[in-house]
Amino acid sequence: MEDYILKLSNITKDFPGVKALSDVNMNVKRGEIHALVGENGAGKSTLMKILSGIYPTGDYEGHFEFEGEIRNFNNIKESEKAGLAIIYQELALVKYMTIAENIYLGNEFKKNRLAIDWDRTITSATKLLEDVGLDLDPTMPVVQLGIGQQQLVEIAKAISKNASLLILDEPTAALTEAEIEQLFGILRSLQQKGVTCIFISHKLSEVFKIADRVTIIRDGKWISTDEVSQLTEDTIITRMVGRELSERYPRKKHVQSDVVLDVKNWSVKHPEVEGRYLVQDVNLKLHKGEIVGLAGLMGAGRTELAMSLFGCYGKLTSGDMVLDGQKKFFKLPNEAINNGFCYVSEDRKKYGLNLKQDIQDNMAVASLDKISTMGIINNSAKISQTIKYIKELNIKTPSYEQMVSNLSGGNQQKVVLGKWLLTNPKVLVMDEPTRGIDVGAKYEIYNIMNDLVDQGVCVLMISSELPEILGMSDRILVMHNGRITGELNAEDASQEKIIFHATGGK
């Protein structure tokens, strides 16, 4: 008889106008790494919020058993006390507190009612850091750590609560390949110690690398659970999206024409470190009718290059830029926007959207001058333009008044695109345009990019996913240490060639 640590029965959850989950049944074996996959909006995060108590008993139908008992968690504190810990993609660490303080925040060792036992806290935190492979001083502030190290601190925090079930929601989204391998090593080590893991990821290659079994959900419904050895990526994709995708990267034959953007000797000084450059002596040309991929390792300077062209670095920037035949230099982003240069940031929630506003207000924010007269917004024009792009971009929403915080990641990204399309861009920089979204939504984003190029928009795509760079680019630029070290035609490019240039030609 199988030993299941978690059993879900007929879990159903409704939001206004949306059934997020419908009679979901799912069993997780003790000691396994169980992958949960599905498109954005499939219900993965909603399901995890039910398990952790964020959505308390009474907010959903059905029930679940954890450690052999029917549970009714009403908050995270109760689920953690029972041995269930969840780590979200947006890490929940207090950056100006120390590692040790973060690990035991809310569960402090106390000498008495008023005093914390710091000796025991530091000693215990040191042991936990060793368990997750971190050789760090537990009194270091978290702000000094890289994202990969912070992720491991979160795992140490979960272990400190004696978690028997660890849920990781998109844990590798911002990690380097080396950090991902380190994380997987820790998960395997925890598995050997009897810890069960639910691993949520859009990166199917990682699912095959780390998971024992895979559960697929679609449109809030359970589709299948299988041993990973019985599946292929194509099988998973078909079950996730409900149809076959004939090709993952729908690249079209684009016809290159006039130079739209010509950048020469472009450099960006570090805002805090004297004498250091984030970007140095970059020369590039972008033509009308092409998608140019910009590749490189984390820290290569790709985002800094894009942001500096967009006007985010002001006086720290030097060099020459010619946009559509006219010499330009943007000290502020609004100057870039007014000249048809737009930037889709890599962090849509932090820089691309106002999560407290609805779709129409988010879409209109960059083009208010186009729908205003004497400072008064024409609401009819705003609504009609929003509805137009909701249809054109196939944004899944019950209304243009829907809060963007309630949309899936893929639909949020489409709202960001809609915002910039309303400005009629000449150059559109897309920084990690498909980060954190599923294969179905990625496919739609790629088709939107093709349509934009057909309409004359020049697209510069920054991506850390080499298959994406190779699959969608007409031409590929590669950066290393703030400089462009290679340029490749799509027909001649390969992962090996890109990595060669991304490591400085070594």
N, C-alpha and C positions, 0 to 999 in steps of 0.2 A: 504493500500500500504506500502511495506517494506521501511524503511529508511536506505539506504546504504551510508556509509561514503566513501567507495572505490569500484569502478567498473573497472575491467580489461577486455579489449576486444582485442582478437586476438594478444596477445603479442608473438612476435617471435624474437629470438636472435640467431645469428650465430657466432661461432668462427671458425678459420681455421680448416677445416676438421670435425667440430662437430656442430650439431644443438642443442644448449643448451635448447632452448624453442621453442615450435611449437604451435601457435594459442591457447595460454592459456587464458581462460576466468575464472574470479573469482570475486565474490562479497562478501564484508564484511559488516555486519550490524553494525550500530552505537551502541556503548556501549557493544559489545560482546567481549569475549575472543575467538579468532578464531585460532585454531591450524592448522599449515601447516606441513604436514609430507610427507616423500618420502625418497628413498634410497640416499646415497651419489652420487652426479652426476645427480640427478633427475632434478635439476634446481632451487632449493629453493633459494639459495644464489644469483644466477643470477637474479632471479625475484625481490628480495629485493634491489639489487643494482640498478635495473632500477627504482624502486619506489623512492629510495632516491637520485637519480641523479648522482650516481657514473658512471653509463652508461647513458650519456646524450641523449636527443632527437636527432635522426639521427643515433644512434648506434643500434637501434632496430626498428622493425615494430610493428604496432598496436598502441593503445593508452589506457590511463586510466583516469578515473574521480576521483577526490578527493575533497570532500566537495562540490559536485555538479558541479564542473568545470573540463574541460579537461585540464590536466596539462602537462607542458613541462619543467621539472626540468633539469637544466644543471650542477648542482653541489649540494653538501649536504647543503650548506648555503641556497639555494633556497627552498629545501624541508623542512628544519627546520623552516624557516620563515613562510611557509604555514601551519605548525602544524604537520609535520610528522617526528618522531625521531626514529632512529634505534640504538640498542645496540648490538654490535657483541660479539661473544664468546671470542675473544681476546680483552680485555678491552682497551679503548683508553684514559687512564688517564696518566698524567705526574707524576710519582711516587714521585719526590722530590719537587713538588709544594704542597701547602696546599689543603685541601678539598674545601675551598671557592674559591681558585684560579682556581681549576679544574672545578668546577661547572659553573663558569662564564667566562671561557677561551674563548676569541673571542666575548663575549657579556658583556664586563665589564661595570659597572656603573661608569660614569665619572663625575668629578666635572667640568672639562673643557677639552680642547683638550689634555692636557699633564698629568693631575692628575686623578687617580682612586679614587672614593669615597669608601674608605675602610669601614667606619661605615655602610653604606647601604649594602655593599657586605656581611659583617659578619652577620648583622641582617637578611638579606634575606636568606643567606645560613643556618643559625640556624633554621629558620622556615621550610625550605625545608627538612632538616635532620629530624626534628620532623615529617613531613608528611610521611617520609619513615621509621619511627620507629628507627632512629639512635640517641642515646644520646651521641653525640660526639662534641668535640671542633672543630669548623670549621677551626681553624688555625693549626690543626694537619697536618703533611705531610702525603700524601696518602700512602707512603711506610710503614707506621706503621700500616696499616689496613690489616685485613684478606681479602681473596678473596670475601667472602660473603658480607662484609661491602663495599668493592669496587664496587660490583655489585649494591648495593643500592645507592651508590654515583652516579653511572652512571644514575640510574633512577631519582634521584634528579636533575641531570643535564638536563635530558630530560624534566622533569616537569617545570624547570625554563624557558624553551623555549615555554611554553604553548602548549605542544604537545597534539593534540586531537587523534592522532593515534601513538601508541607505538609499535615498532617491536622489539622482543627479539629473537636473534639467538642463540640457545643452551645455555640459561642463567644458567642452573643448572649443567653444565658439571663438574665443580670443586667445587661444594657446598656440605656441609654436609646435612644430613636429616633435622636437626634443621634449617639450613639456607634456605633450600628449602621451608619449611613450612612458614618461615618468609617472603620470597619472594612472595609466593602465597597469603599470607594475604595482602601484599601491593598491589598486582595486583587486588585482589577483592575490596579493598578499592578504588583504582583508578577507577575501573569499576563503582562503586556506584556514583562516581563523574562525570561519563559520558565519561571517557577516554576509547577508543577502543584499543584492544591489538591483535597483531598477534604473536602467540607463536610457535616458531619452535623448535622441539625436536625429538630426536630418542627414548626417554624414553616414551613408550606408556602408562605406568602406570600413568605418570604425565599428559599426555594428557587427560585421563579419569578423573583425579582428578580436573583439572583446566579449561578445555575448554568447551564452549557451542556448537560449531560446529567444524567440521574437514574437511579440504580440502586435498585430496591426489593427488600427481602428480607422474608420472613415465616416465622416459626417456624424460623429457621436455614437457610432455603432461598432461593436466588436466584429472583426472580419475573420481573423484566424490567429492561432498560436501554434508555432512549429519549432522544431529544433533548427538552429541556424544552418546546420549541415544539409538540411533538406531544401534550402531556398537558394535562389539567385537574386542578384540585384534587380534584374528585370521583373522577376516574379513579385518581389516586394513593391516595386514601383507600380505595377499594374494593379495590385490589390489596394495600394494607398490611394491612387487617383481614380480607380474604377474604370480605367481604359488603358490601352497600350499606348505608350509614347514611342512613335516610330524612330525618333532620334532625340537624344538628350539636349543637343545643342543645334538649334535650327539656323545655322549660319547661311546667309544669303550671299549671292555674288553681288558685291557693291562696286560701283564705278567711281573711282577716285577722280576728283577734279581740282578746283582752285584751292589754294592754301587759305584756310580760315584763321588759323592762329600760328604765329611765328614768334618763338621765344628764343632769345639769345643771351648767353652769359648770365643766366639767372642764378642768383644766390640769396640765401636766407640765413641771417644770423640767429643763433640761439638766443631766446629772450632772457635767459638767466645766466648762462655761462659765457663769460667774456672770451672772445677769440675763437669760439666754436661755431661752426656752420652746420645747419640742418640740411641745407641744399647748397651745392657749389657748382658754378659754371655749367649749368644745364642748358643745352640747346635742343629744341624740338620743334617740329612742324606738324600741324594737324590739318588734313585736307577735308574738304566737303565730300561727303559720300563714303566715309569709312568709319569703322570702329577700331580705335587704337587701344590695345591692351597695355597696361602699365604693371609690370611684374616686379617682384623683389621680395627679399626676406623682411620680416618684421623689423622696423627701425631703419629701413633703407632710405626713408625720406619721401616716400610716395605721397602720403597724406599731406606732409608739410609743403611739398611742391604744389599740390592742388590748392591748398588753403591760401598759400601765398599769392598765387595767381588770382584767387578769388577776393583778395584784399584783406585777409585776416591778420597779416603780419605788418601791415603799414610801413613804418620807417625802417624796419629790419630787413626790408627787401631791396635788392638792386638788380639791374639788368634791363633789357629792352623787351617789350611785348608789342606786337602788331596784331590787332584784331580786326578782321574784315577790311584790311587795307589801311587802317588808321592806327597810329601809335597811341598806346594806352598805358596807364599805370594806376591801378586801383588801390587806394589807401584804405577803403572801407568796402565791405560786401555790397552795400546798396549801390555803389558806383558800378560794380561788376554786373549786378542784376539789371540795372538800367541800360547797360551796353550789350545785353544778350549773353552774358557769361554766367552760367548757373552751376551749382555744386550740390550734388546729393551726398550728404555726409555719411560716414561709415556707421555712425551711431544715430539711427533715426529717432529713437526715443529722447535722446538728450539734446540733439542739435536740429533734427528735422521736423519735429512735431511739437505741438502744445497738447499734451495728453488731457488737459482739462477743458479743451474746446472740442467742438464737433467737426465733422468733415468739411462743411462749407467754409467755416472760419479758417481752418488750417489750409485749405486750398487757396483761399483768396489773399492770404497775408502777404505774399510777395508781389502782388499785382494790384494793390488797392487803388493806385493812381489810375489804372485803366478802367476801373468800375466806379470811379468817384467823380463828382462834379462840385467844385468849390469846397472840397473837403468832406462832402456828404456822400456816403456809400450808397450806391444804387443796389438795393437788396435784390431786386428782380434780376438784375444782371448777374449778381453773385450766385444766386440760386440756379439760374439757367446754365451758367458756365460749370458749376459744380455737377449738376445732373448730366451735362454733356460728357464730362470726363469720367464720371461714375460708370456710364454706359460704355464709353470707348475703352476704358482700362479694365472693364469687367470687375469692378469692385463689389464684393459681396457684402451688402448692407441693406437693412430694411428701410433706411431713410438717409437723406443727406444731413439730417440733424443728429445722426448717431455719433456718440462720443468716440473719438479715435482710440481711446484706451480700451474700448470693447471690441475692437477689430483684431483679427489675426495678424501675425507679423507680415505675411505676404500682402494683405490688404492695406496695412499701414504703409508699407513701402510704395504701393500704388498711389496712395494719397499724397505722399511726398513727390512722386513723379508728376501727379496732376498739378500740384502747386507750381512746379517749375514749367510745365507745359503751358500754363496760363500766361507766363511771361514771354512766350514766343522766343525761346533761346536759340542762339546761333551755335554756341558750344555748351555741351552738357557733360560735366564730369560726374561719373558715377563711382563713388568710393565704396567698394565691397557691396555691390547692388543686391546680391542675393544672400547676404549673411543672415543666418538664422531663419531662412524660409525653406519650405519643402520643394521637392522636385517639380510638382505640378505648377506651383507659383513661380518657380524659377523659369520654367518653360514659357510662361506668359510674359515675364519680364523680358526674356530674350526676344520674343516676338515684338514687344513694344519697342525695344532698341532698334530692331530691324526697320520698323515702320518709321521711327524718328529719322534714321539715316536716309530712308527713301524720300522723306520730306525735306531733306537738305540740312538736317541738324548734324553737327560733328560731335561724335561721342568718344570720350576718353574714359575707359573702364579700368579702374584699379581693382585688382583681385588677388587674393592669396591662394585661390584654388587654381592650380595649373591646368586641369582639364577645362575649366571655364575659360581661362585665357586662350588656350589653344583652340577651343571649340567655337569661340565667338569673335575673335580678333581678325581683322584684315592685315594688321601690322602690329608687332609687339616691341615695346621698349622695356628695357630691364634696368633697374637701379640697384646700386650698391654704395653704401656710405655717402648718400647724398648726391651721387653722380650717376648719370646714365652711362652704363658700361656696355650696352649691347643693343642692337636693333635687328629684328628678324622679320622676314616675310612669313606669313602664315604657312605657306607651302613648305618652307624650309625649317620651320620651328619644331622643337621637340622639348620634352621636359628636361632632358639632359642638357641641352643647349641653354635653356633658360637658367637652370641651376648653375651652370658654368659661369654665366655672366653675373648672376645674383650673388655669387660668392667672390666676385672680383676677378674672375678669370682664372680660378685656381682649381 
